[in-house]
Amino acid sequence: MAEEAILGYLEKNEEIGDSGQFAAEFGIDHNEIVNLIKSLHGFRYVDAQDIKRESWVLTEEGKAYAAAGSPEVQLFLAIPPEGISKEELQKKLGPLALKIALAQAAKNKWVDIGKQLISRKVQHVDDKVKNLLLQIQDGQDIDPDDIKALKGRKLIVSQTWKGYSVKKGPNYAPRRKKVVTDLTRDNLQSGEWKELEFKEYNYTAKGLPVEGGHLHPLLKVRDQVKKIFFCMGFEEMPTNNFVESSFWNFDALFQPQQHPARDSHDTFFLQAPSTTKELPEDYVQRVKRVHEYGGYESRGYGYDWKREEANKNLLRTHTTAVSSRMLYLMAQKPFSPKKYFSIDRVFRNEAVDRTHLAEFHQIEGLVCDRGLTLCNLIEVLHDFFSRLGMTKLKFKPAYNPYTEPSMEIFSYHEGFKKWVEVGNSGMFRPEMLCPMGLPEDVRVIAWGLSLERPTMIMYGDR
């Protein structure tokens, strides 16, 4: 034990003159010796005095020269008797090493630099720089002028070594007495507390600095995205209902009841309350009719739409459920163009692994106005994503039950050096909008993406 070595040594000797030499002699790490001396000094087992020594150590460049030789000597050895062109030397040494080597070799008058060739002026040279660096590495003293020259070339740097000289303190003992920090129930019941020696409290010691909280990266990017939407003139939709009915989450979006996403493998259905009690009946009937028989130039899905499926409660699988509710409320008033957005949690019944969770955050934006086209959607997407720093976008045709046409959005990832999908988009179908009561010439363009993926891209996560 290092502590026994220190206290045992002081029992027979007046002092430890140098903690570094002591550590080397006993084969103990010096950092461990230093920590123990500080501890023993705090309890006054020993008195310790600081020792500081300045020394020179090699930089990475200096280590390279000590191993392979200085660049000026490498240059000299690379020159054949007949001379060599600067271009050939550069191929052998590299442009940076050649520049340094030529300057030093010319200063030493070792080479003759002509217009065509570089040739030797002397037959033999000694690598003084390498020899000096090796001497410093071995701990030898060298001339101050040589130190100045090596320091000027940034081949060595000064390093301060810190250690201690140690003597016996007023509370010295060959072994540290064990002091107790806590009084226990067993100590009190056994009467042992009368014999115990307790550690003194240091009432002047400072506690750990109190640090304020820090925003999570997701919250930072969420706030940034919110500001982008507000700057673009959008209003935020209320997203405080995590529980939705299947009607608003699926049926109102013209998503058929036999769609795989409604299966329990992808959706969390509630056991209590298992069904909703309130739905707008006239709107429900219009949705039922468009599912079964179509309308608005659509054939529908041609199946028996079941009210009990629409009534089932679930944890919303996307914030588009909020969008469908907001659009329905809009349709109950005289029409006026709107821009809405939402950022909140959604839930999917997926196997949790390193890339999937049972919940994530969805960003959604929509624009509702007369006569909108796909060109308007692409323009808005370029504006939105450019404000997030994603200026390279591509669009790929896709299928969504409630948008037509639909597009997947790709952004070029500089880290991956490839295109990465960042969202989905499209124009809401007439089968979704017209049953709500919106005018037939009203169009809604919309897009959605997770909050996590742009956060990963913005923070350089690959």
C-alpha positions, 0 to 999 in steps of 0.5 A, spaced: 500 500 500 502 506 498 500 510 504 503 504 508 510 506 504 509 513 506 508 513 513 513 507 514 518 511 511 517 517 515 517 512 521 525 511 520 527 517 516 526 525 517 523 526 511 521 524 503 525 529 500 522 528 493 515 525 492 517 523 484 524 520 486 520 516 492 515 514 487 520 511 482 524 508 488 517 504 490 514 503 484 508 507 485 505 511 480 506 518 482 499 521 481 497 516 487 503 518 491 501 526 490 493 524 492 495 520 498 500 526 501 494 531 500 490 526 504 495 525 509 497 533 510 489 534 510 489 530 517 496 533 519 499 526 519 504 529 515 507 536 513 508 537 505 512 543 501 511 544 494 516 542 489 516 545 482 521 543 476 521 546 469 523 541 464 523 541 456 519 535 452 519 534 445 513 536 441 509 531 436 514 534 430 520 534 435 518 526 436 518 525 429 525 529 428 528 525 433 525 518 430 527 520 423 532 525 423 531 533 421 528 535 415 534 538 413 538 532 413 533 528 410 533 533 404 541 533 404 541 525 404 535 525 398 540 530 393 544 525 389 551 527 387 549 530 380 543 534 383 536 534 383 530 538 381 526 542 386 520 538 383 523 531 384 525 533 392 518 535 393 515 528 391 520 525 396 519 530 402 512 533 401 511 541 400 511 543 407 517 539 409 521 541 403 520 548 405 522 547 412 528 543 409 530 548 404 530 554 409 535 550 414 539 547 409 541 554 406 542 557 413 547 551 414 550 552 407 549 545 406 546 546 399 546 550 393 539 552 390 540 553 383 535 555 377 534 548 375 537 544 380 539 543 387 546 540 389 550 539 395 555 544 397 559 539 402 560 532 402 558 530 409 553 533 415 551 531 422 544 531 424 545 536 430 538 537 431 536 530 432 542 529 437 539 535 441 532 532 441 535 525 443 539 528 449 533 532 451 529 526 451 534 522 455 533 528 460 540 531 459 542 538 459 544 542 453 546 549 451 541 555 452 542 557 445 540 550 443 534 550 447 532 557 444 533 554 437 529 548 438 524 552 442 524 557 436 522 551 431 517 549 436 520 542 437 520 543 444 516 546 449 516 547 457 513 543 462 512 544 469 513 538 474 509 538 481 511 534 487 512 534 494 517 534 500 514 531 506 515 531 513 512 528 519 506 532 522 503 534 529 498 528 528 503 523 525 502 515 526 505 509 523 498 507 521 492 512 519 487 511 525 480 510 522 475 515 523 467 514 523 463 519 518 456 516 521 453 514 527 449 508 526 443 505 530 448 499 532 453 504 535 448 507 539 445 500 542 452 497 543 455 503 546 460 503 541 459 510 540 463 512 546 469 509 544 469 511 536 473 517 534 469 521 529 471 525 523 471 532 524 466 537 519 469 542 515 464 547 516 468 552 511 468 547 505 465 549 499 460 545 496 459 543 489 457 549 484 450 549 483 448 548 475 442 551 472 438 546 467 440 545 460 435 545 454 435 538 451 437 538 444 430 536 442 427 542 445 432 547 442 430 544 435 423 544 437 423 552 439 427 553 433 422 550 428 416 553 432 420 560 430 420 558 423 413 557 423 411 563 426 416 567 421 412 564 416 405 566 418 403 560 421 398 559 427 399 553 432 394 548 433 392 545 440 395 538 441 393 537 448 389 531 446 394 524 446 387 520 446 383 520 440 378 516 437 379 512 431 374 516 427 379 523 427 385 519 427 383 514 421 376 515 418 376 523 417 382 522 413 379 517 408 383 512 411 379 505 410 378 501 416 381 495 413 388 499 413 394 495 416 396 501 420 389 500 424 392 493 426 393 493 434 401 491 432 401 499 430 396 502 434 395 503 442 388 502 443 385 504 450 381 499 454 378 504 459 375 508 456 375 504 450 370 508 445 368 515 444 361 518 446 361 524 442 362 525 434 358 530 430 353 525 427 352 529 420 359 529 419 360 521 421 354 520 416 358 523 410 364 520 412 361 513 412 358 515 405 364 517 402 368 510 404 362 506 402 360 509 395 365 514 394 363 521 391 366 528 389 369 524 383 371 518 387 369 511 387 370 510 395 373 503 398 366 499 397 366 496 403 361 496 409 363 501 414 362 500 421 361 505 426 364 501 432 371 501 429 370 509 428 368 509 436 375 506 438 379 510 442 387 510 441 393 514 442 394 518 436 399 515 431 400 522 428 398 529 429 394 529 422 388 527 427 389 534 430 389 537 423 382 533 421 379 536 427 381 543 425 379 543 418 372 540 420 372 546 425 374 551 419 368 548 415 363 550 420 365 558 419 365 562 413 371 560 409 378 564 410 385 562 408 389 559 414 396 556 415 396 551 421 402 547 424 403 543 430 409 539 434 407 534 439 408 527 441 405 521 437 405 513 439 406 507 435 406 500 437 413 498 435 418 494 437 423 498 441 430 498 438 436 503 437 432 507 432 425 506 434 421 508 440 414 507 442 413 514 441 416 520 437 415 527 436 411 529 429 412 536 426 406 538 421 404 544 417 398 545 413 396 551 408 388 552 406 387 556 401 383 556 394 386 554 388 393 551 391 397 546 387 403 542 387 407 547 385 405 551 392 407 545 396 414 545 393 415 552 394 413 552 401 417 546 403 423 549 400 422 555 404 421 551 410 427 546 410 432 552 407 430 555 414 432 549 418 439 549 413 437 544 409 437 547 402 438 541 397 431 537 397 429 532 392 421 529 392 419 522 390 412 520 388 409 516 394 402 514 396 398 516 402 391 514 403 389 522 405 393 525 400 393 525 392 398 527 389 403 525 395 411 526 395 416 524 400 422 529 401 429 528 401 435 532 403 442 531 402 446 529 408 453 532 408 455 527 413 453 520 409 454 523 403 447 521 400 440 523 400 436 522 406 428 522 407 426 527 412 419 528 411 412 526 407 407 531 404 401 532 399 395 535 398 389 533 402 384 529 397 377 531 396 374 525 399 377 528 406 375 535 405 369 535 402 365 531 407 367 537 412 363 542 408 369 546 405 368 549 398 370 545 393 375 550 390 379 550 397 385 546 397 390 544 403 397 542 402 401 539 408 407 536 410 410 532 416 416 530 419 419 527 425 422 532 430 428 527 431 431 526 424 432 534 423 435 534 430 440 528 428 442 532 422 443 539 425 447 536 431 451 532 426 449 525 428 450 520 423 
